[in-house]
Amino acid sequence: MNVIKPLSCKLLISKMSILLALVLSLLSGEQTLRGDEIPTILPAFDGLPANQTKPVKVYVMLGQSNMLGFGRVGPQDTRGSLEYLVHTKGMYAHLVDHAGNWITRQDVRYVHVMDQRGVDYRDLEKFGVVRNEWLVPNKSFGPELGFGQVMGHYHDEPVLLLKACIGNRSLGWDLLPPGSERFEHEGKIYAGYEDVANFWDKGSEPKPVPWYAGRQYDADVAHAKAVLKELSKYYPDYQNQGYEVSGFVWWQGHKDQNAALASRYELNLVHLIKSLRNDFQSPNAKFVIATGCGNPGTDGFGKQIAEAQLAVDGESGRYKEFLGNVKSVDTRDLWRDSEESPINQGHHYHHNAQTYYETGERLGRAMAHLLEQDKRSNK
């Protein structure tokens, strides 16, 4: 069983109410996807530092713009912002202290790296550092906020959320993993890894563009590895105790919404999971996926992609090697209409903070579930 860090005295009352809520939910038969030590209602951060004698638990987060993060933090009078949800609707009380200020988790580090403007696409060494901070709501956020709350609660060890991504990228072209082969669809040939055009007429030659299939995959992996090589630069108080890539988090899909790429999404996603584990030399790292295209995902190509994302779940039975180590979470019920949100922009979930926060928390609970299963099976 995982040992959870004890709560400080000032949170004992809060913990009692949390335990009461948990008991009531169990008595009512409510089921939640979580590791056994993760309560239904998360407590506030206890203020205790992470155990720096243990290796850093690294979670690599990848995808496109919704992974990048458009969840709106404020202002409070904006419907669907995080401030509105916390201070007006009374939600997510664990994110604020007794004075209503955001709590900074100093046991979870959040680093976001991505392509730097003006750098040649063939240069994979230069990158920009967007965030290098302790986890706290800051202007806008992606699933890292909810995911990090769960992981910080679950682990005694230092946690690093290492996000390497940029917006407007497809799995079938930009993020295509190494070794992916060309395929034919309706008289056109679609790119395999390192091809210099995304598609071309069958029987013709591809016309080169200043990009190649899989370039974003290569860049994101290279940038994440660069951070890990200089971990003390990104994780304060790091004591050279090493790290472990414990898991991968994937949220993507919008740019694959066409007949050709949607038809290959499941195959590409399976290949992505295997490729990332191989590239980070982490064959046992868990992998969690959220459905998502920046639309409700209930019809058309959005639905096709969501079904592909759910199909790779190890419990679906389709991929036996993924049982117990790959989990997909259906987040389509978290769609909120523009009337409930800060802005009318469907491909970014209208910037609705609830969608972004709860997607992250569900991903965190899925990861904790896989980790807990693994602990039990190794006993």
SVG drawing of the C-alpha trace seen along z (x, -y; Angstrom):
<svg xmlns="http://www.w3.org/2000/svg" viewBox="-26 -40 50 51">
<polyline fill="none" stroke="black" stroke-width="0.4" points="0.0,0.0 1.2,-3.5 2.0,-5.7 0.5,-9.1 2.3,-12.1 0.6,-13.1 -1.4,-16.2 -0.4,-19.2 -2.5,-20.1 -4.2,-23.0 -5.8,-20.5 -7.0,-17.9 -10.5,-19.2 -10.5,-19.3 -9.3,-15.7 -12.1,-14.6 -14.7,-16.1 -12.9,-14.5 -13.0,-11.1 -16.7,-11.5 -17.4,-12.3 -15.5,-9.3 -17.4,-7.0 -20.7,-8.4 -19.7,-7.8 -18.8,-4.2 -22.0,-3.6 -24.0,-5.0 -22.1,-2.6 -20.4,-5.4 -17.4,-4.1 -14.4,-6.2 -11.4,-5.3 -8.4,-5.9 -5.6,-4.3 -6.7,-3.0 -5.0,-5.8 -6.5,-8.7 -9.7,-10.0 -12.7,-11.0 -12.3,-14.6 -8.6,-15.7 -7.2,-17.4 -5.2,-20.6 -1.4,-20.3 0.0,-19.6 3.1,-21.8 5.6,-19.0 8.5,-18.8 9.1,-15.8 11.5,-13.1 14.7,-14.1 16.5,-10.9 14.2,-9.1 14.4,-9.3 12.3,-11.9 9.1,-10.5 8.8,-12.0 5.6,-12.1 6.1,-13.1 3.1,-15.0 2.5,-15.2 -0.1,-16.2 -1.2,-19.4 -2.8,-22.7 -5.2,-21.3 -2.3,-19.6 -0.6,-23.0 -3.4,-24.4 -6.2,-26.9 -8.0,-26.5 -8.7,-30.1 -7.7,-31.0 -9.4,-34.3 -11.0,-36.7 -13.6,-35.7 -16.5,-37.3 -15.9,-35.3 -18.2,-32.3 -16.2,-29.0 -12.8,-30.4 -11.1,-28.7 -11.5,-31.7 -15.2,-31.7 -15.5,-27.9 -13.5,-28.1 -14.7,-31.4 -18.3,-31.7 -19.3,-28.1 -17.4,-26.6 -15.5,-24.0 -12.0,-22.7 -11.4,-24.0 -8.1,-22.1 -6.6,-24.6 -6.8,-27.5 -5.7,-28.2 -7.9,-29.6 -7.5,-33.1 -8.6,-32.1 -5.1,-32.3 -3.8,-29.7 -1.7,-27.0 1.6,-26.3 2.6,-22.7 6.3,-22.6 6.4,-18.8 5.4,-18.9 7.5,-20.7 6.0,-21.8 8.3,-22.3 7.0,-23.0 9.3,-23.1 8.6,-23.6 9.9,-24.8 11.5,-28.2 10.4,-30.8 12.8,-31.3 14.7,-28.1 15.2,-25.9 13.0,-22.9 16.0,-20.6 17.5,-22.0 16.2,-19.8 18.6,-21.1 17.3,-24.7 14.0,-25.0 12.1,-27.5 11.2,-27.0 7.6,-28.2 7.2,-27.2 9.7,-26.1 7.9,-26.5 6.2,-24.7 2.6,-23.7 0.1,-26.5 -2.7,-28.0 -1.0,-30.6 -2.9,-32.6 -3.8,-29.5 -3.4,-25.7 -3.7,-22.3 -4.3,-18.9 -1.1,-19.2 -3.0,-21.1 -5.4,-18.3 -2.9,-15.6 -0.3,-17.1 -2.7,-17.4 -3.3,-13.7 0.3,-12.7 1.6,-15.0 -0.9,-13.4 0.0,-9.9 3.8,-10.1 6.2,-10.7 8.9,-11.2 9.6,-14.4 7.3,-14.7 8.2,-16.3 5.5,-17.0 7.6,-17.4 5.4,-18.8 6.9,-18.8 4.4,-19.9 3.2,-22.7 -0.2,-23.3 -1.6,-22.5 0.1,-19.1 -1.4,-15.8 -0.4,-12.3 -0.7,-11.2 1.9,-13.7 3.8,-15.9 3.9,-13.5 4.2,-10.3 6.5,-7.9 9.6,-6.4 9.2,-3.4 5.6,-4.4 5.0,-3.2 3.2,-4.9 -0.4,-4.0 -2.8,-4.5 -6.2,-6.1 -8.6,-7.0 -5.9,-7.2 -3.4,-9.1 -0.2,-8.0 0.1,-9.3 3.5,-9.8 5.6,-7.4 8.1,-8.5 10.6,-11.0 8.7,-11.6 8.9,-15.2 5.3,-15.6 2.2,-14.6 0.4,-13.1 0.7,-12.9 -1.1,-11.3 -0.4,-7.6 2.1,-7.1 3.7,-10.5 6.6,-11.7 6.1,-13.7 6.8,-17.4 9.1,-18.4 8.0,-20.9 10.2,-22.4 9.1,-19.7 9.0,-16.0 6.7,-13.3 7.5,-12.8 9.5,-16.0 7.4,-17.1 7.8,-13.7 11.6,-14.0 11.6,-17.5 9.4,-16.9 11.4,-13.8 14.7,-15.6 13.6,-18.6 12.3,-16.4 15.5,-14.4 17.5,-17.7 15.6,-18.7 16.3,-15.3 20.1,-15.6 20.2,-18.9 17.6,-18.0 19.2,-20.2 18.5,-23.2 14.8,-22.4 14.2,-20.8 15.3,-22.9 17.0,-20.9 17.6,-18.0 20.4,-15.9 21.5,-13.8 19.4,-10.9 18.3,-10.1 14.9,-9.9 12.4,-7.4 10.2,-8.0 7.1,-6.6 4.5,-7.4 3.3,-9.2 0.2,-11.4 -1.4,-11.9 -4.2,-14.4 -4.5,-15.1 -6.7,-14.5 -8.0,-17.7 -5.7,-17.9 -6.3,-14.3 -10.0,-14.9 -10.0,-13.8 -10.9,-10.5 -7.3,-9.4 -5.7,-10.2 -8.7,-9.3 -8.6,-5.8 -5.0,-5.3 -5.3,-6.9 -5.6,-3.7 -2.6,-2.1 -0.5,-5.3 -1.4,-5.5 -0.3,-2.0 3.0,-2.7 3.4,-5.9 3.1,-4.2 5.7,-1.6 8.0,-4.2 8.0,-6.5 8.7,-3.7 11.6,-2.7 13.0,-6.2 13.0,-7.0 14.2,-3.5 11.2,-3.0 9.5,0.2 7.4,0.4 6.2,-3.3 2.5,-3.6 0.5,-5.4 -2.7,-7.3 -4.9,-8.8 -7.8,-11.2 -10.3,-11.3 -10.3,-14.7 -10.4,-16.6 -11.5,-19.9 -15.1,-19.0 -17.7,-16.8 -16.4,-13.7 -19.9,-12.3 -20.1,-12.2 -17.9,-12.3 -14.2,-12.1 -14.1,-13.3 -16.1,-10.2 -13.9,-8.0 -10.8,-9.3 -12.3,-9.0 -13.2,-5.4 -9.6,-4.7 -8.3,-6.3 -10.6,-4.1 -9.7,-1.0 -6.0,-1.0 -7.0,-0.7 -5.5,2.5 -8.8,3.6 -10.5,3.4 -8.9,6.7 -7.7,5.6 -4.0,5.2 -3.1,7.8 0.4,6.3 -1.3,3.1 -3.3,4.8 -2.4,3.1 -0.1,0.5 -2.3,-1.6 -5.5,-3.3 -7.8,-5.5 -10.3,-7.8 -13.4,-9.1 -13.7,-12.8 -16.4,-13.7 -18.9,-14.3 -16.7,-17.2 -17.6,-19.3 -19.1,-22.6 -21.0,-24.9 -19.8,-28.4 -22.6,-29.9 -20.9,-28.3 -17.4,-29.2 -15.0,-32.2 -15.0,-32.2 -16.6,-30.7 -13.8,-28.6 -14.8,-25.0 -11.5,-23.5 -10.1,-24.7 -13.1,-23.6 -14.2,-27.3 -11.3,-27.7 -13.5,-26.1 -11.5,-25.6 -13.6,-22.7 -13.0,-20.7 -9.2,-21.2 -8.9,-20.7 -11.1,-17.6 -9.5,-16.0 -6.2,-16.3 -7.6,-14.9 -9.1,-11.9 -5.8,-11.2 -4.1,-11.4 -6.6,-8.9 -6.1,-6.6 -2.3,-6.8 -2.6,-6.1 -4.9,-3.1 -2.2,-1.6 0.6,-2.2 -1.4,-0.7 -2.2,2.4 1.5,2.8 2.4,2.6 -0.1,5.3 1.0,7.6 4.7,7.3 4.0,8.2"/>
</svg>
